[in-house]
Amino acid sequence: MRLHTTIHTARLGATEFKVIRPARTPARAVLLDGPWYLNGWFDQEAAQITAGLWALAATSPRSLVHLPIRANAAGGPDTGAGRPLDLVLLHHSLQFAPSRWKELRGRLGPGRPCTVDLPAPDPDAEPDASGLHHRENRDRFRQGIHSETLFMTGSARTLREAAVQFADLARTGPGQVFNHGGRHFCRSVDCDPGDRDLHLEYCEEWPA
């Protein structure tokens, strides 16, 4: 799959960080910090772009991948209560403290365009169970919320498998029609047992 991005760099102290964003932020993507769950709603295009971002994060361990969608909630579907969030994906080896995100975000410039070609996430592929018993439990996502942003920190394997969930949402969601006439299809990204899983729902009907 081909993914159009912008690459931004900024320095915090002696360290320079690279932040990757989609060149065009999908308008039909919403992420909310609800009272019980972390919930996301995506149409087909948004799910496809987001699948690409998770796949990119899996191959970019020295970068933060940022999906700035919290402003979408104001014009999104009726999803109930919850605080709108952006999303940042990163490999655990980067060891970036989410508490520093607001400062880093404020230093990012307009960025430079970059087109990336990635293998498309395959919803039919068998899950990779090779790291399920990692002694430091790095093969389950760790999450944190700072500065209106959900941070999902994991290994390359977990990032790839999350990409598959979004790819399946884009592929299968449009074909699901239930008895109320609406379309409903869900997937989930598993997190550390001490955190909440990320619940994803395909949503085709958005306000005009």
N, C-alpha and C positions, 0 to 999 in steps of 0.2 A: 504494500500500500504506500501511496505517496502522501506525505504530510507536510504542509506548508507552515512554517514556524517563524518566529522572530527570536533572536538570541540577544540577551542582555547581560552585561557584566557590571559588577559594582564591588567595591572594596570595603571590607570591614576590618579596620586595623591593618595587619600585615597580610590578610588573606583576601584573595579575589574570588568571588563566587560567580558562577554562570547560572542564569535563569532562562529557561526555555518556555515560551508561550505559543499558543496557536496563532497563526497570522491573522485569522479571523475568529473571534470568540463566538461559539455557537449561541444563538439567541434562545433556543428552546432547550435549555439545560438549567435545572434548579437543584440546589443542595441545601437541605435544612437540618439544623440541629434541633430535633424534636424532643418532646419530653421523655420518650422511651427509646427512640431509635435515631440513627443518622439516616436520612431518607433522601434519595435522589430521583428526579424525574427527567427523562430524556426522550426526544423524538429520534427518528432514525439517523438523521445527519449528525446530531449531537452525540449520539452513542457511538457512531463510527469514528468521529474525531477524537472522542475521549478514549476509545479503545486504542487508537494510535498513540495517544499521549502516554498511556500506561505502558505500551510496548516500547516506546522511546525511553521512558524512565528506566526500564529494565536493561537497556543497552547504554545508558548514560550515567554511570555511578558517580561521576564528579559534578553532576548538574542537579538543580532543582527544577522540576517541571510544574508550571503554574497555570491553572485554569481559572481565570478571573470571572466568575459567573454570579457573584452574590447580588449584583444589581438586577439580574434577571427575575428575581422573585417578585418584584413589584408588578410585572406584566405576565406572570406565569399562571398556571392552572390553579384552581382552588385546592390547595394541598394541606390546609389546616395550619395549626400553630407551629412555629419553629423559627429559629434565628437563621437568616440566610448566610451561607458560607461560600468562600472561595475554596479551591482545592490545590494542595501542593503535594507532589509525589517525589520521594527521594529514596535513594539506596542507603541502607544503614551505615555503610562504610564512610559516607560523607561526614557523619557526626555533626550535623548542623543543629544548633539549638533553636527550636521554633520560637523561643522568646526573643530572638534577634531578628525575626522576620520583618516586623514593622519597620525597623531601621533600614534593613536591606531593601525592602520594597520601595521605600521613599527615595532611594538613591539610584533606582533603575532609570535609564534613559529610554529613548524610543526603540532601541535595538536595531539589529540588522537582519534582513530576510535570509532564510535558509530553508531549502527544500530537502527533505530526508526521505529516502526509500527504505521501507521496512518490510519484513515478511508479514503478511496479514495474519492476525491472530486466528487460530483455527478452532472453532467451538467443538469440532469432532475429535480433536486430539486427546489422547489419554493424558490425564494429569501426571505431572512429574512428582513422584513420592520420594525422591532421593534424599530430600532434606527435612522430612517431617519430624525427625527426632534430633535435630540440631541441639546440642547441649545448652546453648544460650537462647533457644527458642526464637531465633531470628527468622524462622520461616513461618511465623504468624505476624501479621501487620501490627505494629505499634502505632497508636494514634494520639494526637494532641490537638487542641484547639487554641489558637493564639491569633489575636488581631483579625477576627472575623474570618479565619482560615482554618480548614481541616488539614492537618498534616498526616499523611499515610507513609510510614517508614517501613521498608521491608527489604527482602532480598530480591535478586533478579528473578528467582523462581516465582515468588509471590506476586511480583509486579506483572510477570507474563500471564499468570493465571487470572489475575484481575482483568487484564486486557481481554482475555477470552470471554469473561462474563459480559463485558460491554459489547463485544463483537456478536455474541449470541443475542443480546438484547436488540441490537440493530437488525439482525437477520430474522429472528423468530417473532419479535414483538408485533410487527405489522400484520401478521397472519392470525393473531388471536382475537376472536370475536366471541363474546359471552352473551348470555341470554338477555341482558339489559341493553344490548345494542352497543355497549362500549367495548373498547379494546383494552385488554389487561394482560401484562406479562411481566414477571418479576425475576430478578436474580439477586444474589447476595455475595458480598466480599467478606470473607471471614477475617476476624481480627484476633488479637491476643485475648485470652479468656477474661482478662480484667477490663477490657474495653467493649464497646458496642460494635456489632457488625454493621456494615454499610448496606442498606436495603435499596435496591435499584428497581425502578418501575418504568416500563415503556409508556409514553404518553403521546398520543397522536393529536388530541384535541387541545389546542391552545387558544387563548383569547386573541382576537384579531388586533 
